[in-house]
Amino acid sequence: MSGLAMPKPDAETLRRRSEIVADMRIIVPGEGVVDAANEMRAFESDGLTAYRQLPLVVVLPETVAQVSRVLRYCNDRNIRVVPRGSGTSLSGGALPLEDAVLLVMSRFNRILEIDFPNRIVVAQPGVTNLGITSAVEQEGFYYAPDPSSQIACSIGGNVAENSGGVHCLKYGLTANNVLGIEMVLMNGEVVRLGGGHLDAEGYDLLGVMTGSEGLLGVVTEVTVRILKKPETARALLIGFPTSEQGGQCVADIIGAGIIPGGMEMMDRPAIHAAEDFVHAGYPLDVEALLIVELDGPGVEVDHLITAVEAIAIANGSTTCRISQSFGPAARRPFPPLAASRQITTVWTAPFRARNCRACWPACASCRKNTASASPTFSTPATAICIRSFSTMPTCRANSTRPKASAPTFCGSASRSVACSPASMAWGSRSAT
């Protein structure tokens, strides 16, 4: 990758930099223009950190009118523009250019409308993916696409990249969950595509925009579909002697007409890396681990678990651990762990610190205003705690490891994990 070079900058644009910066300050007054080199360092790259380049100038508009004027100005003067959301992309979609205005949409961070009867949310593009779910979860709703960076990535960036996540297997990508957008074309014209209805007549221009990485316009408003949380979510952790058998199990599950909420597979290096980092209790004698999440009504999930387990055994699985239902599924994935992205998926729906009463610290500053509110834990410690309780979670408020109530154990001590009655626990089965 280091052998690749960024595009050669336009010398005339670089020569007129002072003039361009001055004009940008007129369009976006106050602190909306950043041109000092040390201040632009925060924007020199996105998630693809192998490439770093300071932009010509960073502009942070706050209104649609400002976005329109910036784009019209740049279009009239043949100046490049790179739109940027939260900068979490790994595809290089928000990489700045030396001769380009970096148009950062992070100040568009308000949810404009929540319509529960019609199950839609209208948000500005700087609202985070997880922020939409947080705004509606008190009524039992959530936003389905869940990229691993959802705690930070913006909904506008999701539209630009057509982001997915582990649950896109069942619930679709961003394209399947966005109903409409407001956007500004490169000539400054403001247009609307779709809206708070199922489908729009004519060509699927919304589909063209979704995934266009900002090349066709800049999104200034997004209308998304929200869904009711499933009644139950349970997961199977299945080990195989070869990766080929694990892959065939995936094919057979889909071939049987079963659409899990999510499926991901870890090979032996990923298993060992994750286990060394979080001590999750993964079997180390397998070549592949398949994580299958099933959600829906409890009776349906029970039936599907039996069917998936039978398919796994038919494909030569050597171990199968099945989580126990704990009530309504919580869909707030942890941020990705440093050692392995796949480990996050294990806890994506059925394992949450907020449902693990034995982990709750006594520290009052960790709690919200209500007695039933959950504390916030640091991610690696929480993952360890949920799986084995061998390490208590770290309290962000006081940076200590609070004392938890003594857990009880389910099953044999050698094959099971600690759990409190109010939390979930793994059950273990050996395939015969």
N, C-alpha and C positions, 0 to 999 in steps of 0.2 A: 504493500500500500504506500510505503514511503517513496516509491519510485514515481507515483502519479503526481501531477502538478495541478494547481488551481488554474482556472482560465486567466489568460493574460489580460490585465486591466487596460481600460481605455485611457490613454494619456491625457486627452482633452478633458475628460471628466475629472481626473485627478488634479489637473491644473486649476479647475474652477471650484475646488473643494470649499474654499472660504466663502465664496458666493452662495453655494448650495446650502451650506450650514446656516448662513444668515437668513436665507429665504425660508428654511425649515423652521427657524425660531419664530418667524412671523406667522407661519401657518399653525404651529403648535407652540404656543407661548409657555412661559413658566419653566418647569423642569422637564419638559417633554422631549428635549433634544440633548443627546449625549455625544460629545465630540472629542473629549480628552482621551488620549490613548490609554492611560491607566484605568479610566472609568469604563472604557469599552471592552476591557479584558474579559469581563463577565459574559460578553456576547460573542467571543471569538470562535466559539465552536458550539455544536449541539451534542447529542449523545455519542456521535461518531467523533471521538476526541483525537483520533489519529490525524485529523486535519484541523488546523487552527489558522485563522486569518482575521485580522481586524477589519471591520467594515469601513466604508467611507464615512458614515455617520449613523447613529442609532436614533430612531424617532419613535416615541411612545405616544400615540394619539389617544384621545379619550372619547371622541365623538365620531359618528359616521361621517359628518361633514369634514372633519379633519382628515380622515382616511381618504375621502374622495379628492380633496384638494392636493394632498401629497401625491397620489397616484396620477392625477391630471398634470401636475407640475412635472413629474418625472417622465411621463409619457411625451409631453410636449418638447422636452429637452433631451430625449433619448438617454435617460439615466436608468440604470437597472434598479430593480426593487426586489428584495428578498423578504417575504413575510415570515414571521416567527411567532410561535406560540410560547410554550414553556421550554422548548429546546431539549426535549427528552428523546427525540427521534434518533434511531440508529441507522437510518438510511441516508443521512446527509441532506435531508429536505430543507433544513434551515441553516445550512452552512453559509456564513456571510462571504461576500466578495469585496475585494479591495476597492472597487469602483462602484459599489451598490449601496443604496440606502437600505438599512435593515429596519423593517417596519415591525415593531414589536407590539403585539396585541394584548399584553398582559393586563392593561388597565381596563379592558372590557371584561369586568369580572362580576357582573350582577346577573342574578336569575330574575327574569322579567315577568314570568307568569308560570303558575302551576295550576293545571286543570285536571283534577283527579277524576271527575266523571268521564272526560274524554281521554284520560290517561296520556297527557302530553305535558311537556315542560318546554318553555321558551327561555333560552339562556344566551348571554353574550359569549363570544368565543373564548374569553379568558377564564371562564369558570372551569374548574378541574372536573375530570371525569367522575371522581369519587364525590365531588361536591354536589352533583346532581342527585346521586343516591342518598347522600346525607340530608338533602332538603326534603326528600319524600318518604324516607324510611319510617317515619313515625306513623304514617298511614298504611304501612305494609307494602310499599312499592319500592322498586329499585330500577336502575338503568343497567341493562344487560351487558353490553360490551365492556370487558374488564381487562385492558392491557396491563402488563405487570407494573407499569409506571403510573397506574391510575390515580395514585395519591397525589401526583404532581402534574401529569399531562393534561393539557387543556382540551375542551370539547372541540374548539376550532381546529386544533392540530389533529384531533381524531378524524375530523372530516377531511382534512387535507391529505392524511395518510391512509384513510379507510382502515382505521385500527380495529383490531379484533380482541384477542385474549382467549383464555382456555375455554370460556363458555360460548365462544362463537360456533362451536360444533353444533349446539342445539339452538342457540338464540340468534345467530347470525353476526355479521360484521357491522361496522358503523353504517354502511350503506343500507342495511336491512332495518335499521332502527332510527334513521334520520328521516323526518317527514318533510322538512322544508328548511331553507336558508335565506338569509338576506346577504347579498354580496356586492362588492364594489368592483366593477370591471377596471381594466388597466387605464381606460380613458377617463375614469372618474365617475362613470354612470353607475347609479345604484339600482339593482334589480332584485326581484324576489323570485325564488323557485320553490314550488310546492307550498306547504303550509300545514295547518292543523287538520288535515284530512288524509284519507288513506292513499289515494293516487291522484296524480294530475294528468290532464289530457295532453296529447301531443308527444313530442320527443322527450326522452328521459334525460333532460338536461341536468337534473339533480344528480343522477347517476354519473354523468360526465364530470361534474364538479367534485364529487366525492372520490378522493384519491388522486386528485390532480396536483397536489403538493404546492398549491398557490400559484401555479403557472397561468391559470385562467382568470383569477380574481382573488380578492381577499374577503373572507367570510366575516361578517359583522354581527350575525345573529343566527342561532340554530334552534330549530324545533325538533325535539326528539320524542320517541315513544317510551313510556315507562311501563313496567310490568308488575303484576302482583308477585310477591315473594312466594316461592313454593312452600307447601305445607311442611315438607320433610326433605332433608338432603342427607344422604349417606354415601360413604365411599368404600371402595374395595382396594386393597393394596396387594397385588398379585405378583409373585415371583416366578421366573422362568429360567430354565437351564441355558437357554440360548435367546439371543435377540430375535432370531427368526420366528421362534415360537410365540414370543410376545407380539410381534407384528402380525402374525397370522391370527392371533386371538382378537386383535383390533378389527381385522377384516371380517372375522366371523361374527363379532358382536354387531357390527353395522349390517352385515348380510342377514342377520336374524331379525332385522327391523327394529333394533334397539338403538335409540339415539340418546346417549348419556348427556348429562349436563356438561361434562368435560372428560377428556381422556388425555393423559400424557404418559410418556414412557421414559425411564432413566436406564442408561446402560451402566455397566460395571464401574467405569471411572467416576461417573456422576454419583452413583450410589455411595461409593467409598468417600468421595469428596464431601458429600452432604453429611454422611455419618461422622466423619472426623471433625466437622465443623459444629454440628448441633447435637450430636449423639441422640439421634431420633429413634434409634432402635431398629433400623433397617436390617433385614437379613443380608449378610455379607457373602453368603455362599451361592448367590444367584447371579446370573449374567444380565438379567433385565428385570426391572420392576415396572409394572403397569398400574397406574392409578386411574380408577374409573369412578366417576361421581355420578350418582343417580338422584334425581330430584322429582318431586311431584307429590300426589296424594300418598299417604303412608302405605296403603294396601298395594298400590301400584309399585312403589319402590321395593317393598318386600318381595313381590313377584319377580321384578326385574333382577334383583340381587341373586335370587335362586337361579335364574336363567343365565346370568353372566358367570356365576360360579361354575355352573355345569359346562359352559363353553371353555372356561379357563382350564378346568380339569381335563377336558377332551384335548386341549392343546399342550398338555404335559406340565401344567403348573405344579410347583413343588411347595408353595405356601400361599395361603390366602387369608388375609386379615380383613375383617369387616367392621366398620364403625357402627356404633349403636345410635339410634335416633335420639335426638335431644329436643325435639320440638321444631318450631319454625326455623328455617335456614337463615343464617346470617351471612350476608354477602358483603364482607369488607375485607378483601385480601390484604395481607401484609405486604409491605414493600419487598422487592426482590432481595434475597440474601446474597451476600458477597461470594460465598463458595459455590453456589449452584442455583440457577434460576428455577430448576424443576422442583426443588424442595418446597417452594412457595405453593405449588399446586396441591401438595398433599393437604394443606390446611385451607384451601381456597373457600370452601363453603361450610363443611361441617365442623371445623375446629376453630373456635374463636376464644380469645381471652375473656371477652365479655360474658361468655357462657360458662366459664370455668371458675366457679365460686371459690374453690380451694386456693386459687391464686390471688385472690383479692388482698391487697396489702391493707394494713390498718391505717396507713398514712392518709389523713383526711384530705390533704391537698391533692391527692390523686383522683378524688371523686368529684363528680359534678354536683349540681345543686340538689339533686334528688337522691334519696337513700339507695335507690336501685340502680343508679348510674354506674357505669363501668369505668375503671381506671384506664390510663394509657400506658402500655408497656413498651419497652424497647424490643425491637423485632426478634433478634436472635434468642434473647433470653426467654421470650414468650413462647417461641417455637419449641424450645427445649422443655419448658414447663408443661406445655399442653401434651407433649408426647410422653414424657417420662417422669415429670415432676422432680427430677434429680437436681434441677437448678431452679430456684425461685426467680420470678421476673424482676427486672430492674425498674425501680420507680424513677421516672424521669424528673419528678418534682424535687426529690432530695438525693438522687443518685446513690441510693442504698438498696440493699436486697431485703425487702420487708419480710417479716416472719408470717408464714401462712398457717392456716389450720391444718392439722394432721390429716393427710389423705387416707383413703381406704384403697384396697387393691381388688382388682377383678381378675379372676382366674388364677393360674399358677404364677408364682412370683417370677419365674424365669422367662415367661412368655407374654406377660401382660404388663399393663402400665397402671400407675396410681391414678385414682380419680376420686372425686367427691361425689356424693349422690346427685348433686345438681349439675355435675359436669358430664361430658361424654367420655367414653373409653373405648379402646379397641378390644375386640374379641379376636381370638386367634384360632385358626383351624389349620390342620395339616392335611394336605390332599393325600388320599390313599387310593 
